[in-house]
Amino acid sequence: TREQKQGQDSLRQALYTIRSALEKEVPSVLVADRLGVFLDRSALSYDLWNDDDIIDETCDGIFLEDLDNVAPVFDEWLRTMRRDIRQRQVIQAERLMGQADVDEDLPDLHRLAEVTLKLDPCHEGAARKLIDIYADRDEPHHARRVFEELTEALHQQNLTVSEKTREHFEQSIYTPYCFAEV
C-alpha cells in the first residue's frame, strides 16, 4: 500500500540520518535488520574513566547529542537511553566514592564528587563530600557555593535540601571537619 511504502521510506531516511551521525563518532554501532534497529552495546562506553585511568572530563556529555527530533519513537527510546546511561554513571560514581580512601585518594574523591554533581546536580551525597573536602581545606566559601548550587538545583525540581544535608553543611562550616557518608 501507499502508506506502507511511505513508512518504509521514512524509516529508511531516519536510519540514514542516524547512521550518518553515528559513523562520525562510532562506526558500526547501529545494527538494523527487517525486524528492528539496535545499538551494539559493546561499542558503547558508560565509563567515567578514560584510557589513562583519569576521570573523563567529557563523561557528562549527552548521548547521541545531535540526534534529537528524528522520529517520535526514536526520540522516546533516546530519552530512555540517556536516562539509563546517566543513571549507570551516577551509580558508578557513588560506588567509586564509597571505595575511595579519604587519606590516599582525596584528589580522585574530589573529582568524583564534582563529576557526580555534573551528572546529577541534585545529588546530596556528592555535595556533602565536596562540602567536607572544602571544610577540611578551610575553604568555607567553596563549601557554601556547593550548598547554594545544590539548593538551586533542587529548587528547580521543586524540591528542598534535606535536613541531613542542611545540618551537615552548618556543622562542617562551624565545627571541625568530618567526612560524610554518600
N, C-alpha and C positions, 0 to 999 in steps of 0.2 A: 504494500500500500504506500501511498504518498507520504503519510505521517511516519511510517516506519523508516522509509528512505531518508526523510529529513532528520529523524532521530539518529540514525546511523551516521549521517554526515556531520551532525552536531557533535556526536561523540568522537568521531574521527578528528574533527577540528580541535576539540578540547584536549584530546590526547596529544595531538601535535604541539599545542601550546605548552602543555605540561612537560612533555619530553624536551622541547626546546629550552625551556627554563632550567630543567634539571641537568641536562647534558653539560651546561656551562660549569656547574659546581660538582656534580657527582654523576659520572657516566654510568649508564645501565642500572640505575636504582629503580626504575619503573618497569614492571612486568605486566604485560597485558595478554589476555587470551580471549576466546569467544565468550567466556563466562564472567570475566571480571578484570579489574585493574588492581594491581597490588604494588606495594613498595617492598623491595628486598631489604628487610630489616637488618640483614648482616652488613649492608652497605652504609648503614646509618650509625652515627655515634651520638650517645647521650652523655658522654663523659664530661666531667668538669675539668679534666686534666689534659694537657696536650702531650705530644710525644716526648718532650723534655722533662716530664714529670713535674710541670709547673701548672698552676691553675690557669686554664684557658680564659683569657680576658674576653673572648667572644662568646662564651657559653651562654650568655643571656640573650643572644640573638633570637630572632623569630624564625621558627622552622618554615621553610619554603616561603619566605617573606614576599617574594614577587608574584605569588600565585593566588592572590585574593580575587574574588568575584569571577571565577572561572565558570562555575555552574552550581546551582543550589545544593545538589547532593554532594559534590566535591567540596564545596565550601564548608558544609556541616562536618564532613569527615576531617577536613583540615583543622577546623576548630577543635575537634575531639583529639586529634593527634598532637596539636600544640599544647593542649591541657595535659595530656598524658606525658609528654616529654618533659614539660616544666615540672610536673609532679615528681617524676623519676629523678630529675636533677636535684630538687629540694630534698627529697628523701636521701639521696646520696650525700649531699652536703651535711645534712643532720647527722648521718652515720659517721662521716669523717670528723665532724666537730666533736662528737661524743668519744671518738677514739683518740683524739689529739691529746698529747701530753702538754699540759699548760706550760711547764717549765722549758721543755725542749722544742715544742712546735708552735710557739707563740706567733711568729710571723705567718705561718700557714693558717693557724686558727683565726687570726685577724683577717686574712684574705678570704677564708671560707665564710666567715660571718658576713663580710661585705658582699661576697658573691651571692650568698643566700638572700640577703636583703635586696639585691638587684633582681633576683629571680622572683622573690615574693616580698614586696615592701612591707607587708603586714606580719612578717614572721617575728613574733615577740621573743622567741628563744634566741635567735641570732642577734636581735637588738640588745638583749640582756648581756650576751657575750661581749659585744662591742662596748657597751657601757662599762662593763668590768675592765676590759683592756684599757680603755681611756682613763678610768678612775685609777687604775694601777700606775699608769704613766703620769698621773697628776695633771690630766688634761680634761678638767670638768666641762670646758666649753664644747669639746668634741662629744663628750657623753650627752650633754644637753641637746646638741644638734641631732644626734641619733634618736633621742627620745622624741624630740619635736617632729622629725621626719616620720617616725613611726606613728605618732599621734595623728598627723595629717593624712597619712596613707590609710589608716583605719577610719578616720573621719570621712574620707572619700567613699568608703564602703558602708557608711552609716553604722560604724562600729566605734567602740571606745577602747582605750588601753585597759588591759586587765588590772585589777587591784594588785596582783602579784608583781607585774612589771612596774607599775607606778611606785609601789613601796620599794622595789629593788632599786629603781633609779634614785629615789630620795635617799635611801640608805647608802648607796655607793658614792653619792656625791658628798654626803655629810659625815660618813664614817669610814673607817679603814676598809681597804679592798678585800673582796672575797668573790671567787668565781661562781657564776650562776649555772644551774642546770639548764639544758636546752629544753 
